[in-house]
Amino acid sequence: MAPFQIMLCPNLSKFSLHTLLTSVVILLVYRKRIEDSDSEYINIDANIQKRFPTTIIIGAQKCGTTALLNFLSYHPSVACNTYKEAHYFDNYDNNRDYSYRSYLRYVPFSRPDQITIEKTPKYFRLQNIPLLMYNYQKFIQKKLKFILIVRNPIKRAISHVYHTERHKRIKVENLSAILTEPANFFVKGSHYGQFLQNWMKVFNRNQFLIINGDSFGKENPVSVLRNVENFLEIPSYFKAENFFLNRMKGFYCYRYKYSCILSAAKGHKTFAQNLTPDAEKIIATSLKKDVQLFEKLSNQTFNWF
């Protein structure tokens, strides 16, 4: 008899009910301890363990990192958490002797044939992260791989503004005024060239896969995902028919029983305000040199403006 049927049985004794509830509590506590464990060696069996991430999606914020990770999560050779960003390195305290074992609290169990991927898009813009990652790379004694997805820097900044408003941190009364304010946080977050230069002081260019988020958001993502598969050196899995366009949201979804597999909060086709032509010109001018630097360092052309 199934557990829910037992619980509904009117003749169930108090002793049996107490035993059942105690067993459920023990099971839940044990499961919680397993999920929160920072030990690489607490495992379900000899092959399924928590393993250190060797691939990290470092950014950029508001460029499609969530969609990318959601799609990759369906690949049988990938292990990742799609519901929670780790934020391990941006909360790393150099004044304490943290063990990297605690990093394992943020990753799922995996098989030996899987690659563990972590995503925290804030990493890309923070100056101290590359050196912390370099030390981590030495610790695990494996060469890290980084995935960076970028989009038109002005559109990224606009998206970041409205993301911040949705989280009730600001009130957008005049979008153009916010984004033309000198040295504002949102436009600075689109300084891809400056950020990549900081990373390339520590890591080689061949450790980065840089994805054009503009095409990734508008076109069937299968070609991008195949590039990711090649970069990670994992078998080809995705096919064009795995995806379909959600016309209400304006982005592609992973097809699962005719449902759109991606957070309902993701994908914003329009915003309440547009930039004025003058504001857009001011921002584009301020970003021009950084875009040129980014194209030089990445050895890619984006034709943003």
N, C-alpha and C positions, 0 to 999 in steps of 0.2 A: 504493500500500500504506500502511495506517495506521501511525503511529509505533510503536505497541506491537507491531505485527506485524513491523516491521523489527527491533526490538530482540530479538525472539524467534527471528529467523532464524539458524540455526547457521552459515551461510556468510558472515555479515557480516564484512567486513574490519576490522582494527584501525583503519585510517585512517577508514573510514566511521563507525565507532562513536565515535571521538574527535571527528569533525566534528559528529556528531549531539549528543553531550553538550555540546560547546562552544556549539552553537547554543541548546540548552535553557538553559544557564547565562546566556548573554547575554540571552535573552528574559526570564528571571526577574529578573535584575538591572534591566533596563530597566523592567519592570512595577513593581518595588519603588520605583524612583525616581519613576515617574509617580504612584504612590499616595501617596508621602511628600512630594511636591512642595508647596511653599508658594507657588508661582507661579500667578497667575490665568491666565497666558497659555500655560502648557504644556498642550496639549490634544490630543485625539484627532483632531479636525478643527476647522474654523473656528467651528463652532457649539457643540461640546461642550467645556465648560470647567469649571474649579472656580470657583464663584461664592460670594460672601459670603452667609452666612445672613441672611435678612430676617425669619424667624419662628423664635422660640425657645420651646421647652417648658421653662419655668423651675421646675416643681414641680407639686405637692409630693411629697416623697419618700414612697414606699409608698402611693401613691394611684392607680396605674394608668397612669403615664406610659409604661411599656414597652409595654403593650398598645395604648395610643393611637398611639404612633409606629409599631408594627408594622402596625396597620391602615392608617395613612396612607401607609405605604411602598408599598402596592399602587395608590395613586392615580397615574395617569399624569402628573399635573401636579405631583407632589411628588418631590423628591430628598432623601434622608436616609440616614444610617448607622444601621442598627438594631443593630449588634453592638458599638458602642463609644460611650460618652459622652465628649464633648470635654473637659469640665472646663477649658476654656480660661480663662475669666474668674476662676474661683476659684484658679487658679494664676498669675494675672497679677502680675508683679512691677513695681511702680511705680518702683522704683529703677533700672530698665533701660529703654532705649529700644526696646521691642519693637515690631516692625512688625505690623500686623494681618494681613500676608501669611502669617504663620505659622499664623493661624487656619485657613487653607485646607488645612492638613495633615489636618484632622479632618473635612473634608466631602467628599462624593462629586462626581464630574463631573455636570454637568447641562446640559440644553438651555435655550435662551432662554425657552421657554414653561413652564419648571418653576420652582417655588419651592423654595429650599433651606432645610431645617428642621434645626435642631440641638436636642438634648435633653440637659440636665444638671439634674436635679431639685434638686440641692443649691443652685442659684443663689438660689432663692426665700428661703431663710432667712438668707443671708449679707448683712450690712449694707452692705458696700462695693460689691456687684455693681451696683446700679442706676446709680450714677455712672459706673462703668466702661462699662456698656452705653450710657449717654447719650453718652459720648465716642465710642464705636464708631458709634453712630447718626449723629453729626455727620461722622465719617470717611467712611462709605459714602454719606452724603447721601440716605438712604432712611429713611422712617418704619418703625421696627420694630413687629412684632406679637408679642405674648406669649400663650402658652396656659398656663393654670393649671388643673390638675385637683386637686380636694380631696375629702376624704371625712370621715365622722364622726371628729373629732379624737382621740377615745379609741381607736377601732378602729385609726386610723393609728398611734398610739403603741404599741399592742400589737403590731401588725405589724412595727414598727421594732425592737422588743425582740427578737422571734424572728428577724428578719433578721440582727441583730447576733450572735445566738447561732449561727445557721447558719454565720456566717463566723468562729466560734470566738473572738470578742472578749469575750464574757461567758458566764457560766453562769447560766441562769434557775432559781433554786431557789424563789423566792417572787415571782411576778409582781406581786402587789398591793403588796408592800413596795418593789419597784423603782420602780413608777409613782407611789407616794405619797410618795416621798422628796422633800423640798423642792427646788425648782428643778432637777429632774432633766432630763437631756438629751432624753429621749424625749417628755415632755409639752411641753417648751419647743419642740420641733420642730413642734408642732401649734398654735402661736400665729399662726394665719393672719392675724388682724387686725393684729397688730403688724408682720408681714412686709409685708403689702399696703400698709399706711400708709407704710412706708419706700419702697416702689416708687413710690407715687403722689405722693411729694415731687418726683419727677423726670419721671414719665410721666403722660399723661392716661388716664382710665378707659377711653376708647374704644379704647385700644391693647391691652386685655386681653380675652381670651375666658376666662371662668371656668366650668368644667365641674363638675357634681355627680358625683363619682366613685362615690357609692353607687349611683345609678341606672345609671351607665355599666357597673358591674360585674355588675349583676343582670339588666339588660334587654338586648334586642337593641341593639347600639351604633349602628345605622344612623341614628337620629334625632340622636344626638350628632355623628356624623361629618358629617351634612348641615349642622349648625350650624357645624362647623369649615370646611366647604367655603364656606359663605356668608361667614364671617369672613375667610377667605383670598382670597375672590373668585375661586375656581376652579370649573370646571364640575362639575356633579353627576355622581357616578360610582357610589357605593355603593348597593346594594339589600339589602333585608332577607334575601333568600335567599342572600346572600354569607356569612352567618354561621350558626353552629349552637352549641348549648349543650353544652359538655363537662361532663357530669353528675358525673364523677369529681372534677374540679377545681372545678366550680361557676362557671366563667366562659365567656364566648362566645369562639369561635375563628373565624378567617377560613377559609372553606371552600376547600380546594385539593386536588382529586383525593380528596375524602372524608377528608382529613387535617386535624388541628388545627394551624394555623400560629400558634404562640406557644411561647415557651421552656417546656420541660418543668418547669423550676424555678419557674415562675410559677404563682400561684394556689394559695393555701393555705386550704382550706375550714375546717379546725379547727386549734386550737393545743393544746399540752399542758396549759395551765392557763387558767382564766377568772378575771377579777377578782371579788373578793368584792363584795357589794352596797354595803358601807360604803366600800370603796376607790373604786368607781365613782362614788359620790356625792361623795366628796372631790375627785376629779379633775374631775368635771363642774362643781362649784362654783368650782374654781380657774380653769376655762376660760370661765366664763359671760360675763364682761365682754369677753373677747377675741372670742368668737363674735359678740356683739352689735356690736362694732366692725367685724368682718369683714362682717357682713350689711349694715351701714350703708354701708361703703365700696364693696362690690360691688353694692349695690342688689338683692340676692337674698336669699331666705329658705331656710334649710336644715332647720329643725326637727330638730336633732340631739338635743337634750335640753331 
